Amino acid sequence: MNLEAISGLDSDECHLYWQSVVNTMAEGLFIVDTQGVVVFINPAAERITGYDREDVLGRPCAVFESETCMACQDSQGRMACGLFEKGRVAEKRCTVRHKDGRQIHLLKSATVLHDAHGQVIGGVETITDITKVVEQERQIIGLRRELKRAYGFEGLLGESKPMQRVYQLLEAAAASEAPVVILGESGTGKELAASAIHRRSPRREGPFIRVNCAALNEALLESELFGHEKGAFTGAERQRKGRFEAASGGSIFLDEIGDMPASVQVKLLRVLQEGEIERVGSHQPIKVDVRVISATNQDLAQLVAKRRFREDLYYRINVIPIQLPPLRERIEDIPLLAQTFVERVSLRSGRPISGFSQEALDLLMAHAWPGNVRELINAVEYAFVTCREGSILPAHLPPSLHARGQAYGSPPDGGEPLRPRPQGGGQDREADMRREIEEALARAKGMKAQAAELLGISRVTLWKRMKKLGMED
């Protein structure tokens, strides 16, 4: 029906047409007279409030027990609605008592009604139920509050003694200007720790710049860190500031510093010693004021012994070393971490999942977590794909967790699963890692993707470990 057709309707037909519109609209609507007495309510308003037409027609709108409407009564209880003074109310939040007694949250808009002579004859109000939205907002606020409690530190989570020691070191490091090196296996939260130091430091208002030293080749990394002049190399069509200049007044985080090429190490040493850089293609020194925080999952002392890392640079960056414990050394933190990740994913996905069953939690506690916290996050994400609602059961967890007490998954050929070996230190640990990778590759018939699955790690992590051990071929 077009506008011309509507305009051609007689009064009875128009009445039926607009009645149909009001009765089918999703928003609740009711009309009151100048004394606040309800004279009309549509089906959507009945559904939202729980009240039938017979319950409210002819009664004051205070029947809904809205805190805004209750405030409109004078001291004698007579209706003195502020709507008729203001003329309208636009998108105001309020609460109403549902007929069954529960409180519901509404977004309401209201305006006064006039007759043909401009006289006020009543008011019309539309309401939208936003109870679910308000509840989700409360969950988000609650989760944020939980993350700031005593069992965490700027995004890092854990109540165990190893993590409490880490928090103390991070707090002390934040108050200093000395270089910090964060040590730990992949997935232990080194970037979170670096960010925590910056946010707690006097430089918190300055920039926090991240650079992955393993992600770029030698030439690109040097240009990325220190910048370059126009024409310094093929493709350098304009002058470019580096990350150190961008981080001036703040902090720079050099992740995977153990993979930094020797030529770039020399330039980094100059920054730490003299507080100045030179852009690629220039000999003009530029002063920078930067706090250097670095991280690695490698043994820097061994790299120094193998002449793959400068000894003088090692002592410069190793002023405040902070070792992050692997997840297998703080098993008592797993329930807290797992539940926190469930709540985060639930908020993001909207999936009604409450947490882990005791049997599933037992599997989490028995796993050795070679991929650390990152692997636990992946396990929770996997569970949200396989579980629709309620509690996460063992069947919803990744296959690599199903053999109790094992650190790695079951082999694709159905043979004996790979078992965790005691983790030694230094050369013993590298030898154990090499044997585990060789065994996984043998079982996977050389297929690196299947070998990574057996080890419970990603293909990228497997590649990094093989590179570190000289096993690329």
FIDO-612874 format. One record per residue (C-alpha): x, y, z; residue in three letters. Coordinates in nm, 3 decimals, always signed. Layout:
BEGIN
c1,c2,c3,rest
X,Y,Z,Ala
...
***
This chain:
BEGIN
c1,c2,c3,rest
+0.000,+0.000,+0.000,Met
+0.148,+0.337,-0.108,Asn
+0.098,+0.682,+0.044,Leu
-0.172,+0.775,-0.207,Glu
-0.370,+0.465,-0.114,Ala
-0.340,+0.544,+0.257,Ile
-0.454,+0.902,+0.205,Ser
-0.760,+0.772,+0.024,Gly
-0.885,+0.565,+0.318,Leu
-1.190,+0.674,+0.512,Asp
-1.170,+0.731,+0.889,Ser
-1.269,+0.376,+0.986,Asp
-1.018,+0.225,+0.743,Glu
-0.741,+0.458,+0.869,Cys
-0.821,+0.359,+1.226,His
-0.789,-0.009,+1.140,Leu
-0.468,+0.051,+0.946,Tyr
-0.287,+0.238,+1.226,Trp
-0.421,-0.006,+1.482,Gln
-0.256,-0.285,+1.281,Ser
+0.073,-0.093,+1.278,Val
+0.069,-0.030,+1.654,Val
-0.026,-0.389,+1.733,Asn
+0.254,-0.541,+1.526,Thr
+0.541,-0.306,+1.615,Met
+0.830,-0.457,+1.817,Ala
+0.851,-0.164,+2.063,Glu
+0.612,-0.141,+2.351,Gly
+0.371,+0.155,+2.340,Leu
+0.119,+0.292,+2.586,Phe
-0.082,+0.614,+2.613,Ile
-0.181,+0.801,+2.928,Val
-0.418,+1.089,+2.985,Asp
-0.314,+1.413,+3.156,Thr
-0.353,+1.248,+3.497,Gln
-0.119,+0.963,+3.406,Gly
-0.396,+0.706,+3.372,Val
-0.325,+0.436,+3.113,Val
-0.578,+0.447,+2.828,Val
-0.400,+0.225,+2.575,Phe
-0.129,-0.045,+2.572,Ile
-0.011,-0.244,+2.270,Asn
+0.075,-0.618,+2.262,Pro
+0.452,-0.554,+2.268,Ala
+0.418,-0.354,+2.592,Ala
+0.209,-0.637,+2.738,Glu
+0.482,-0.886,+2.648,Arg
+0.764,-0.669,+2.787,Ile
+0.596,-0.583,+3.119,Thr
+0.396,-0.902,+3.169,Gly
+0.077,-0.700,+3.229,Tyr
-0.240,-0.764,+3.026,Asp
-0.460,-0.479,+2.905,Arg
-0.714,-0.560,+3.176,Glu
-0.441,-0.519,+3.442,Asp
-0.348,-0.160,+3.352,Val
-0.624,+0.015,+3.157,Leu
-0.783,+0.280,+3.376,Gly
-0.500,+0.262,+3.632,Arg
-0.214,+0.513,+3.690,Pro
+0.108,+0.434,+3.506,Cys
+0.270,+0.392,+3.852,Ala
+0.141,+0.034,+3.829,Val
+0.465,-0.044,+3.640,Phe
+0.671,+0.064,+3.943,Glu
+0.921,+0.253,+3.733,Ser
+1.159,+0.464,+3.940,Glu
+1.108,+0.755,+3.701,Thr
+0.727,+0.737,+3.718,Cys
+0.721,+0.698,+4.097,Met
+0.924,+1.016,+4.122,Ala
+0.651,+1.200,+3.931,Cys
+0.403,+1.186,+4.220,Gln
+0.371,+1.478,+4.458,Asp
+0.365,+1.452,+4.840,Ser
-0.010,+1.375,+4.841,Gln
+0.029,+1.101,+4.583,Gly
-0.135,+1.305,+4.308,Arg
+0.002,+1.267,+3.955,Met
+0.242,+1.544,+3.859,Ala
+0.425,+1.393,+3.563,Cys
+0.726,+1.588,+3.449,Gly
+0.655,+1.484,+3.090,Leu
+0.382,+1.748,+3.067,Phe
+0.628,+2.013,+3.180,Glu
+0.922,+1.911,+2.959,Lys
+0.720,+1.809,+2.656,Gly
+0.926,+1.501,+2.577,Arg
+1.176,+1.243,+2.706,Val
+1.432,+1.100,+2.465,Ala
+1.596,+0.758,+2.505,Glu
+1.610,+0.751,+2.883,Lys
+1.707,+0.435,+3.069,Arg
+1.482,+0.320,+3.348,Cys
+1.377,+0.007,+3.533,Thr
+1.026,-0.141,+3.561,Val
+0.889,-0.414,+3.784,Arg
+0.769,-0.702,+3.567,His
+0.440,-0.857,+3.671,Lys
+0.627,-1.168,+3.793,Asp
+0.833,-0.950,+4.028,Gly
+1.166,-0.937,+3.846,Arg
+1.324,-0.609,+3.745,Gln
+1.359,-0.530,+3.375,Ile
+1.563,-0.255,+3.214,His
+1.403,-0.034,+2.951,Leu
+1.502,+0.238,+2.708,Leu
+1.206,+0.473,+2.684,Lys
+1.105,+0.777,+2.485,Ser
+0.791,+0.984,+2.549,Ala
+0.615,+1.289,+2.415,Thr
+0.293,+1.478,+2.488,Val
-0.014,+1.451,+2.266,Leu
-0.212,+1.758,+2.151,His
-0.560,+1.788,+2.007,Asp
-0.648,+1.986,+1.696,Ala
-0.655,+2.307,+1.902,His
-0.309,+2.253,+2.052,Gly
-0.437,+2.151,+2.393,Gln
-0.246,+1.877,+2.579,Val
-0.465,+1.567,+2.599,Ile
-0.215,+1.304,+2.718,Gly
+0.121,+1.142,+2.657,Gly
+0.253,+0.854,+2.451,Val
+0.554,+0.643,+2.554,Glu
+0.754,+0.379,+2.368,Thr
+0.968,+0.123,+2.553,Ile
+1.242,-0.120,+2.442,Thr
+1.362,-0.406,+2.662,Asp
+1.742,-0.376,+2.713,Ile
+1.771,-0.616,+3.008,Thr
+2.011,-0.847,+2.820,Lys
+2.228,-0.553,+2.713,Val
+2.252,-0.423,+3.072,Val
+2.337,-0.772,+3.200,Glu
+2.615,-0.805,+2.943,Gln
+2.751,-0.465,+3.041,Glu
+2.759,-0.577,+3.404,Arg
+2.945,-0.894,+3.308,Gln
+3.206,-0.693,+3.119,Ile
+3.250,-0.451,+3.411,Ile
+3.274,-0.745,+3.650,Gly
+3.533,-0.918,+3.436,Leu
+3.741,-0.603,+3.418,Arg
+3.718,-0.571,+3.795,Arg
+3.819,-0.934,+3.838,Glu
+4.123,-0.889,+3.616,Leu
+4.244,-0.607,+3.842,Lys
+4.224,-0.811,+4.160,Arg
+4.518,-0.942,+4.361,Ala
+4.559,-1.256,+4.152,Tyr
+4.670,-1.059,+3.846,Gly
+4.911,-0.789,+3.739,Phe
+4.834,-0.570,+3.437,Glu
+4.686,-0.859,+3.236,Gly
+4.912,-1.134,+3.371,Leu
+4.713,-1.388,+3.576,Leu
+4.813,-1.623,+3.854,Gly
+4.814,-1.662,+4.232,Glu
+5.103,-1.909,+4.253,Ser
+5.427,-1.825,+4.432,Lys
+5.629,-1.815,+4.106,Pro
+5.390,-1.554,+3.964,Met
+5.389,-1.351,+4.286,Gln
+5.769,-1.328,+4.257,Arg
+5.730,-1.217,+3.895,Val
+5.485,-0.943,+3.996,Tyr
+5.732,-0.812,+4.254,Gln
+6.012,-0.802,+3.998,Leu
+5.794,-0.628,+3.740,Leu
+5.692,-0.365,+3.995,Glu
+6.055,-0.302,+4.089,Ala
+6.164,-0.291,+3.723,Ala
+5.890,-0.039,+3.640,Ala
+6.035,+0.206,+3.891,Ala
+6.380,+0.184,+3.729,Ser
+6.519,+0.318,+3.402,Glu
+6.761,+0.026,+3.359,Ala
+6.726,-0.214,+3.062,Pro
+6.515,-0.524,+3.128,Val
+6.534,-0.863,+2.960,Val
+6.233,-1.094,+2.997,Ile
+6.315,-1.462,+2.963,Leu
+6.072,-1.747,+2.913,Gly
+5.941,-2.011,+2.679,Glu
+5.704,-1.927,+2.394,Ser
+5.353,-1.854,+2.517,Gly
+5.443,-1.750,+2.874,Thr
+5.336,-1.386,+2.829,Gly
+5.660,-1.197,+2.770,Lys
+5.491,-0.917,+2.575,Glu
+5.230,-0.877,+2.849,Leu
+5.510,-0.847,+3.104,Ala
+5.689,-0.583,+2.894,Ala
+5.368,-0.386,+2.854,Ser
+5.307,-0.408,+3.230,Ala
+5.649,-0.258,+3.303,Ile
+5.579,+0.032,+3.068,His
+5.230,+0.101,+3.207,Arg
+5.360,+0.107,+3.566,Arg
+5.665,+0.322,+3.480,Ser
+5.708,+0.702,+3.481,Pro
+5.709,+0.672,+3.098,Arg
+5.350,+0.545,+3.090,Arg
+5.231,+0.856,+2.904,Glu
+5.490,+0.799,+2.630,Gly
+5.471,+0.550,+2.341,Pro
+5.522,+0.175,+2.377,Phe
+5.669,+0.044,+2.051,Ile
+5.696,-0.330,+1.974,Arg
+5.947,-0.486,+1.732,Val
+5.984,-0.857,+1.657,Asn
+6.353,-0.904,+1.578,Cys
+6.292,-1.250,+1.428,Ala
+6.031,-1.134,+1.178,Ala
+6.261,-0.923,+0.956,Leu
+6.585,-0.985,+0.772,Asn
+6.901,-0.793,+0.861,Glu
+6.856,-0.499,+0.624,Ala
+6.488,-0.450,+0.697,Leu
+6.537,-0.479,+1.074,Leu
+6.810,-0.214,+1.074,Glu
+6.592,+0.026,+0.876,Ser
+6.290,-0.054,+1.095,Glu
+6.476,+0.019,+1.417,Leu
+6.691,+0.317,+1.317,Phe
+6.520,+0.461,+1.009,Gly
+6.682,+0.553,+0.678,His
+6.762,+0.848,+0.457,Glu
+6.621,+0.899,+0.112,Lys
+6.824,+0.697,-0.140,Gly
+7.001,+0.491,+0.128,Ala
+6.911,+0.174,-0.063,Phe
+6.699,+0.063,-0.356,Thr
+6.338,+0.150,-0.279,Gly
+6.420,+0.415,-0.018,Ala
+6.225,+0.689,-0.194,Glu
+6.189,+0.911,+0.112,Arg
+6.336,+0.971,+0.454,Gln
+6.186,+0.750,+0.724,Arg
+6.204,+0.762,+1.102,Lys
+6.281,+0.437,+1.281,Gly
+6.114,+0.276,+1.580,Arg
+6.367,+0.419,+1.825,Phe
+6.280,+0.773,+1.721,Glu
+5.909,+0.687,+1.738,Ala
+5.959,+0.551,+2.091,Ala
+6.147,+0.855,+2.221,Ser
+6.007,+0.952,+2.560,Gly
+5.861,+0.603,+2.607,Gly
+5.970,+0.240,+2.584,Ser
+6.069,+0.003,+2.304,Ile
+6.009,-0.371,+2.331,Phe
+6.256,-0.586,+2.134,Leu
+6.100,-0.931,+2.116,Asp
+6.309,-1.233,+2.012,Glu
+6.629,-1.034,+2.066,Ile
+6.828,-1.357,+2.051,Gly
+6.764,-1.362,+1.674,Asp
+6.903,-1.012,+1.619,Met
+7.179,-1.008,+1.352,Pro
+7.533,-0.916,+1.464,Ala
+7.543,-0.590,+1.266,Ser
+7.224,-0.468,+1.431,Val
+7.356,-0.573,+1.772,Gln
+7.643,-0.327,+1.731,Val
+7.403,-0.039,+1.665,Lys
+7.182,-0.139,+1.957,Leu
+7.486,-0.135,+2.184,Leu
+7.552,+0.226,+2.085,Arg
+7.194,+0.321,+2.171,Val
+7.233,+0.171,+2.517,Leu
+7.574,+0.326,+2.576,Gln
+7.530,+0.672,+2.428,Glu
+7.156,+0.721,+2.381,Gly
+7.184,+0.801,+2.012,Glu
+7.118,+0.638,+1.675,Ile
+7.221,+0.685,+1.312,Glu
+6.976,+0.632,+1.029,Arg
+7.075,+0.398,+0.750,Val
+7.260,+0.607,+0.489,Gly
+7.355,+0.882,+0.737,Ser
+7.642,+0.951,+0.977,His
+7.452,+1.220,+1.167,Gln
+7.382,+1.106,+1.527,Pro
+7.029,+1.156,+1.662,Ile
+6.966,+1.164,+2.036,Lys
+6.685,+0.942,+2.162,Val
+6.539,+0.896,+2.510,Asp
+6.414,+0.537,+2.516,Val
+6.374,+0.265,+2.781,Arg
+6.480,-0.068,+2.626,Val
+6.288,-0.381,+2.725,Ile
+6.385,-0.701,+2.546,Ser
+6.267,-1.061,+2.552,Ala
+6.376,-1.401,+2.427,Thr
+6.291,-1.769,+2.464,Asn
+6.656,-1.862,+2.406,Gln
+6.944,-1.904,+2.649,Asp
+7.141,-1.583,+2.591,Leu
+7.442,-1.707,+2.789,Ala
+7.469,-2.005,+2.552,Gln
+7.436,-1.774,+2.251,Leu
+7.723,-1.566,+2.390,Val
+7.933,-1.881,+2.437,Ala
+7.862,-1.979,+2.075,Lys
+7.953,-1.623,+1.960,Arg
+7.607,-1.569,+1.820,Arg
+7.534,-1.284,+2.061,Phe
+7.771,-1.006,+2.168,Arg
+7.894,-1.042,+2.525,Glu
+7.905,-0.664,+2.583,Asp
+7.547,-0.629,+2.461,Leu
+7.442,-0.922,+2.680,Tyr
+7.560,-0.742,+2.993,Tyr
+7.398,-0.417,+2.879,Arg
+7.048,-0.562,+2.832,Ile
+7.072,-0.807,+3.122,Asn
+7.068,-0.546,+3.399,Val
+6.726,-0.660,+3.525,Ile
+6.652,-1.018,+3.411,Pro
+6.298,-1.146,+3.473,Ile
+6.226,-1.517,+3.420,Gln
+5.864,-1.607,+3.345,Leu
+5.778,-1.957,+3.467,Pro
+5.630,-2.208,+3.221,Pro
+5.274,-2.320,+3.289,Leu
+5.385,-2.668,+3.398,Arg
+5.565,-2.504,+3.693,Glu
+5.249,-2.327,+3.814,Arg
+4.979,-2.589,+3.762,Ile
+4.778,-2.442,+4.051,Glu
+4.703,-2.138,+3.831,Asp
+4.531,-2.344,+3.561,Ile
+4.174,-2.332,+3.708,Pro
+4.192,-1.953,+3.737,Leu
+4.337,-1.910,+3.388,Leu
+4.092,-2.154,+3.228,Ala
+3.784,-1.991,+3.386,Gln
+3.905,-1.642,+3.293,Thr
+3.955,-1.743,+2.930,Phe
+3.610,-1.908,+2.926,Val
+3.452,-1.582,+3.047,Glu
+3.642,-1.379,+2.787,Arg
+3.544,-1.602,+2.497,Val
+3.186,-1.625,+2.624,Ser
+3.152,-1.246,+2.626,Leu
+3.293,-1.226,+2.276,Arg
+3.093,-1.512,+2.126,Ser
+2.771,-1.489,+2.327,Gly
+2.785,-1.867,+2.381,Arg
+2.623,-1.970,+2.716,Pro
+2.915,-2.177,+2.846,Ile
+2.969,-2.165,+3.222,Ser
+3.309,-2.331,+3.262,Gly
+3.484,-2.669,+3.282,Phe
+3.348,-2.986,+3.434,Ser
+3.568,-3.143,+3.702,Gln
+3.672,-3.422,+3.462,Glu
+3.775,-3.170,+3.197,Ala
+3.961,-2.964,+3.456,Leu
+4.147,-3.278,+3.566,Asp
+4.268,-3.323,+3.207,Leu
+4.389,-2.963,+3.199,Leu
+4.577,-3.011,+3.525,Met
+4.742,-3.332,+3.400,Ala
+4.872,-3.183,+3.075,His
+5.232,-3.056,+3.059,Ala
+5.147,-2.755,+2.835,Trp
+5.455,-2.728,+2.610,Pro
+5.284,-2.430,+2.444,Gly
+5.218,-2.270,+2.785,Asn
+4.937,-2.016,+2.835,Val
+4.895,-1.966,+2.461,Arg
+4.823,-2.339,+2.422,Glu
+4.567,-2.319,+2.704,Leu
+4.393,-2.028,+2.528,Ile
+4.382,-2.235,+2.210,Asn
+4.230,-2.527,+2.403,Ala
+3.953,-2.300,+2.534,Val
+3.886,-2.165,+2.183,Glu
+3.867,-2.524,+2.056,Tyr
+3.619,-2.613,+2.331,Ala
+3.392,-2.323,+2.230,Phe
+3.374,-2.471,+1.881,Val
+3.277,-2.821,+2.000,Thr
+3.062,-2.724,+2.303,Cys
+2.732,-2.547,+2.244,Arg
+2.628,-2.462,+2.601,Glu
+2.663,-2.558,+2.966,Gly
+2.990,-2.705,+3.095,Ser
+3.293,-2.804,+2.888,Ile
+3.337,-3.183,+2.907,Leu
+3.647,-3.391,+2.826,Pro
+3.499,-3.472,+2.483,Ala
+3.505,-3.100,+2.399,His
+3.882,-3.065,+2.455,Leu
+4.151,-3.100,+2.184,Pro
+4.271,-3.457,+2.114,Pro
+4.618,-3.377,+2.251,Ser
+4.472,-3.353,+2.604,Leu
+4.284,-3.680,+2.611,His
+4.566,-3.911,+2.730,Ala
+4.594,-3.831,+3.101,Arg
+4.936,-3.718,+3.213,Gly
+5.089,-3.684,+2.868,Gln
+5.242,-3.368,+2.736,Ala
+5.177,-3.432,+2.371,Tyr
+4.907,-3.570,+2.146,Gly
+4.846,-3.918,+2.012,Ser
+5.031,-4.008,+1.694,Pro
+4.829,-4.018,+1.373,Pro
+4.916,-4.385,+1.318,Asp
+4.757,-4.487,+1.650,Gly
+5.090,-4.585,+1.808,Gly
+5.220,-4.503,+2.154,Glu
+5.180,-4.136,+2.247,Pro
+5.482,-3.914,+2.300,Leu
+5.553,-3.871,+2.670,Arg
+5.705,-3.567,+2.839,Pro
+6.066,-3.592,+2.943,Arg
+6.207,-3.419,+3.250,Pro
+6.322,-3.073,+3.155,Gln
+6.687,-3.015,+3.236,Gly
+6.883,-2.700,+3.191,Gly
+7.127,-2.575,+2.929,Gly
+7.266,-2.840,+2.696,Gln
+7.061,-3.122,+2.853,Asp
+6.742,-2.936,+2.777,Arg
+6.844,-2.876,+2.414,Glu
+6.933,-3.244,+2.379,Ala
+6.592,-3.344,+2.515,Asp
+6.419,-3.102,+2.280,Met
+6.617,-3.237,+1.983,Arg
+6.525,-3.599,+2.068,Arg
+6.157,-3.509,+2.105,Glu
+6.150,-3.331,+1.769,Ile
+6.334,-3.617,+1.597,Glu
+6.091,-3.871,+1.745,Glu
+5.789,-3.664,+1.639,Ala
+5.926,-3.619,+1.284,Leu
+5.997,-3.992,+1.258,Ala
+5.643,-4.081,+1.363,Arg
+5.497,-3.820,+1.130,Ala
+5.714,-3.950,+0.842,Lys
+5.879,-3.609,+0.805,Gly
+5.554,-3.410,+0.789,Met
+5.619,-3.103,+1.002,Lys
+5.251,-3.016,+1.047,Ala
+5.177,-3.361,+1.195,Gln
+5.495,-3.348,+1.404,Ala
+5.388,-3.015,+1.551,Ala
+5.047,-3.165,+1.635,Glu
+5.217,-3.455,+1.812,Leu
+5.422,-3.211,+2.018,Leu
+5.119,-2.998,+2.100,Gly
+5.271,-2.685,+1.947,Ile
+5.216,-2.475,+1.636,Ser
+5.412,-2.522,+1.314,Arg
+5.574,-2.182,+1.366,Val
+5.698,-2.283,+1.713,Thr
+5.831,-2.610,+1.573,Leu
+6.013,-2.420,+1.299,Trp
+6.167,-2.182,+1.555,Lys
+6.287,-2.470,+1.772,Arg
+6.434,-2.653,+1.474,Met
+6.609,-2.333,+1.363,Lys
+6.749,-2.281,+1.712,Lys
+6.885,-2.639,+1.715,Leu
+7.021,-2.619,+1.358,Gly
+6.767,-2.876,+1.235,Met
+6.616,-2.680,+0.944,Glu
+6.726,-2.945,+0.694,Asp
***
